[in-house]
Amino acid sequence: MTRVVVAMSGGIDSSVAALELKDKGYEAVGVTIKTWPGPERGDSPGGTRDPADAIRSARGAAKDMGIPHRVIDLSKEFSEEVTDHFASEYARGRTPNPCVYCNSRIKFGHLYRRAAGMGADRIATGHYARLVRRGKEHYLAEARDLEKDQSYFLYGISREILPFIDFPLSEYTKDEVRTIAMERGITASARRESQDVCFADAPGDYRGYLVKTGLQAFSPGDILNVDGDVIGQHNGIASYTVGQRRGVGVAMGEPVYVLKISSRANTITVGRREHAMERRIRVSGLNWLVSDRPDGQGEFQVRVRYSGRKARAIVALHGESDAIVEFFEPQFALTPGQAAVFYDGSIVAGGGVIEEVLD
């Protein structure tokens, strides 16, 4: 019997993913990743959320469906490769995406290797994404439910492990998953969905987390207009991200957007929306999920944020790990630190991290 390790967060998606695999006759083993130091039980550092709730919920769901459950402590790896990186990027005036690093380094990196050590043949998660097989090749693709599709967050995984991954929710919509959970009595169905920044003390409070790390990025500095004139004071570059409109702290008689963040000068530059429209970016750390990567350059649909639409662009390679991406139409708030993911139709061809916006 094929043994599959299922990464169970305690939420509805991963629980139903495990149930689907069990129903198909696989030997499903639920595994929850412990991402915080110290004992399994106890409150989060700020006391607003209990991180051990993930273990309790996942363990309960596994018991409901009659599969074994284990906890794997990856707190050291999570700190070094996700949260430390998150803080250091904000200190540089960039806006990182921790889910991308968690998927590539933790779930489909350390956990995948641990699963192999447990005798597992495959690893599965509750992501909304598809795996497509064409001949001997395996491809990562968008899920059926495009509104919930999470392929953007998965571009960084290794192409070599694609044949050993399962996404049991690939053909389901979110509503269908909720219905399955309710009909089958999975207790995780009532648990609130996790937030993107899962290590923050409260939903959306990434700034509070950064303050507690002692990050030196909350010193006041100048707010500049596009001409370089000082027009106000900010309360720390880590409080801002490119494209931000609310809470900027200056009035210009019209909506104002953050255009640029300089950690070296401790300044942010603001302007009108049209000033935030750009065509060209440099992308680094390329990861390709297709064997037929472009020779020199190629045309792709490129997504520069999870909630954004794909846009046509030319991706021109510069060495092994960099590329210049030039869009056919100007894009809003191209943000250093975010991922730029290249699509060929529904297939994820690859992607990288936005290093800089080019004039």
N, C-alpha and C positions, 0 to 999 in steps of 0.2 A: 504494500500500500504506500502511495506517495505521501510523504510527510511534508506539511507546509507550516512554517512558522508565520503566524499572523500578528503584526504589530497592532496591539489593542490599546487605544488611548482612553478607553472607558466611555467613549461617545457612541452615538448611534451608528455611524458609518462603519467604523472598524468592527463593531459587534456584528452587524449584518454581514459584513464581508466574511467573517469567521463562520457564521451560520451557513452562508452559501457554499463555502468550501466543504463543510461537514456534510451538507445535504448531497453534495456531488460525490461523496465517498472518499474524500481525502482524510488523512489523519491530521486534523488541524490542532495546532498547539498555540494557544494564546500567549503572547509575551508583551509585557508593559515595560517601557523604558523608564527607569528612574533617573531623572535629570537633575535632581537637587542633592546636595551633600547632606550627610546625617542620616537619621533613621527614616524608615518608610512613613511613619506616622508623625503628625505635627503640622502646625500651621506654616504658611508661607511667611517669609521674613516680614512682610508688612501686615500680616494678620487678616487681610481682606479675602484671601482665597486659600483653600487647603489643597496643596498640590497632591497630597496622598489620596485625594478623592478619585484621581484617575485610576490608581491601583485598586481601590475598593470597588469602583464601578466596573472596571474590566474584570476583576475577579468574580464579581457577582454575575456578570453576563456570561462568562465562561462556564460557571456552575449551572446557570439556567439551561445552557445548551449541551452540557455534559462533555466538555472538553477540558484538558489540563491547562493550567495557567502558571506562568512563571514571571518573575521580575528580574530584569537584568539592569545592573547598576552601570550606567554610562555617564554618571554625573561629571567625572573628571574630563572625559572627552567632550561632553556638551559644553562645559565651561570654557575649555581651551579653544574649541572650534566653532562655537556658535555665539555664546554670550560675550566672551572677550572680544571677538571680532566685531560684534554688534556695537559695543562701546567704542572700540578704537576707530571704527568707521565714522561714527558721529563726531568724535573728536577731530576728525579730518574735514568736517563739514560735508560729509556724504550721508546718503540715506540708504542703509543696507536692507536686505530682505532676509531675515533670519530663517524663514521657511525653506529657502533655496539651499542654505548651508546645512540645515538640519536633515533635509532629505538626502542630499548627496554624501554628506560626511557621516551622519549618525544612522539613519534608518537603512539606507542602501550602501552604507560603508561598514561601520562597526557592527551594527545589528546583523547585517547580511553575513558577515564573517562568523559571528557568534552562532548564527543559525546553522551554518555549515558544520560547526563544531558540535552541534546538538544532533547531528545526523539528518538534518532537514534537506530535502531535495529542492525546495522552492521557498520563496518568501512572498508574503502578500500584505497589502495595506488596504485601507478604506478610501484611497484616493479616487477621485472621479477622473479617470484617464483610461485609455485603451492601449492594448498591445496588438499590433497587426503583424501577421506572418505572411511573407511573400517569398515562396521558395525556401531557401535556407536562411533568409534574412528576417530579423525581428525589428519592428519599428515601434516607437512611442508615438501615440496619436491622441487627438482630442477625444473626450468622452462624448457619449450620445447627448447628455444634458450639457449643452454649451454654457448655460448660465452658471453651472457649478464646476465646469471643467477646471482641473488643476494641473494640466500638463505644463503650464508655464513654470510651476514650482519644481518640476522634475527634470528640466533640461540638463542639469549637472550630473546626473547619474552616469555610471560607466556603461558604454554600449555593450561591453562583454557580458554584463549580467542580465541584459534584457530577456534572454531565453529562460531565465530562472525566476521571473517575477510574475505575480498574478495581481490583477486589479478586478476583483469580483463584481464591483459596482459599475463597471465600464458601460453597461447597456441600460442602467437604471437612472431614473430621475430621482431627485431628492424626495419628492412626495411618495414615490413608489417604495423607497427605502424606509420611510417613516411608517408606511402601511404594513410592510413586512414585519418590522420590529413590533408594532402594536399587536398584529395578529398572532405572532409567535411568542408574545409575552417577554420580550427582551427588556430587562429593567433599564438598560442604558437609554432607551428611547425617550425617557423623560429628562435626561441630563442635558443641561445647556451646552450648546456647541462651544468648542474652544475658540479662543481669540488667536489672531495671527501671532502676536507677541505673547506666547504662552507663559513666559517667565516674568511678565509684569505682574505687580500685585493686584491690579485692577484692570478690567477691560479697557484697552486703549491708552493706559497710563505708562507709556514707554519712557516719558520724561522722568517720572517718579523713580523708575528703575535706574535710569542713568545717574540721577542725583545721588542715589544710595551707593553707587559704585565709586563715588569720589571723582568722577570724570571732570577733568579741567576744561570744560567747554561751556561753562555757565557764567563767564565774566562778561559784564556789559561792554558794548562796543558800538561803533557807528553804523547807522543805516544810511546807505548811499542811494542817490538816484542814478539813472543811466549816464549822466554827465560826470559822475564822481563827486557830486556835492553832498555834504552831510545834511540830512533832513530829519534825523531822529536818532534814538538810542535803542538798541536791542538788549535783551536780557540773557544773552548766551547763544552761540550759534547752534548748539544742540537742540534748541527749542524750535528750530525752523527746518523746513525742507523746501527744495525747489518746487515752485508751483503753488505754494501755500498762499491763500488769500486771507483767511480769517486769522485774527490775532496778530497781524503784522505790526501794528502799533503806530502807524503813520497814516495821515489823511492827505489825499491829493485831489479831492473832489471827484474821484472816480475809483473803481476797484483797483487795488494795488496787489501785485503778485511778487513773491520772492523769485528773483532771477538767478542769483549766484550767491554762493556762500564761500567765504575765504577764511580758512582756519589760520593762515599765516598772518593776515592783517586783522583778524577778528572783526570782520565786517560782513554785512549782508547787503546785496544790491537789489533794489525793487524797481518795478516799472509797470507799465500797462500790459494787458494780455498779449498784445501783438509783439511786445518785446520778448515774450516767453516762447515764441514760435521759432523753431530751429529745424534744420534739415540734416546736419551731419554730426556724427558722434564717433569717438574712438572706443572700441570695445576690446577688452583684454580677457585672458583666461579662457579662451575658446574651448568648448567641449562639443564634439560632433557625435551625433547619434546615428549617422548614416555613413555607409562605407564610401559612397560616391560624393564626397565633399567637393565643393567647387574648385576648379583649377584656375586660380587667379581671382576670379570674381563670379558671382551668380546673383540672380534675382530671387528674393524671398518675400514672404509676408512677415513683417517683424512686429512683435509686441514688446513694448517697453515698460509696461506695468501690468499687474495681474488683471485689473479692472479695465484696461484699455483695449481698444480695437486693434486688430492687425492692420498694418499699412505697408504698401509696396515699397521696397527699397533694394538698392544694389549693395551687396556685401562684398567688399574688396579685401582680400587677405593681405596681411602685412606680417610676414614671418609665420611661425608655427602657431602663435597664440594670440595675435592681434588682428583686428580688422577695422576698416573704415566703413561705416554704414551711412549711406546717403539715401534719404527718403525722397520719393517722387513729389510729395507734398509736405509742407512744414508741419511739424508735430509740436504739441504743447508740452512744455516743462519736461524736457529730456533731462533726467536726473542722475548724476554720478552716484554710483553705488547700487543702483537698481539693475536688474537683469534685462538684457535685450535678447529675446528668444526668436529664432528663425524658423518659420513654418513653410513647408512645401505642401500646400493644400491643408489637409488635417494632420499631416505628419510633422513631428518635431524634428527638424534637421540638426539643430544645435543651438548654441547661444553663448553668451559671455556677459561680463559685467561692464556697464558703462563707466569708462574712465574719465572722459571729458567731452564737453560739447565744443565742436569746432566751428569757427567763424566761416 
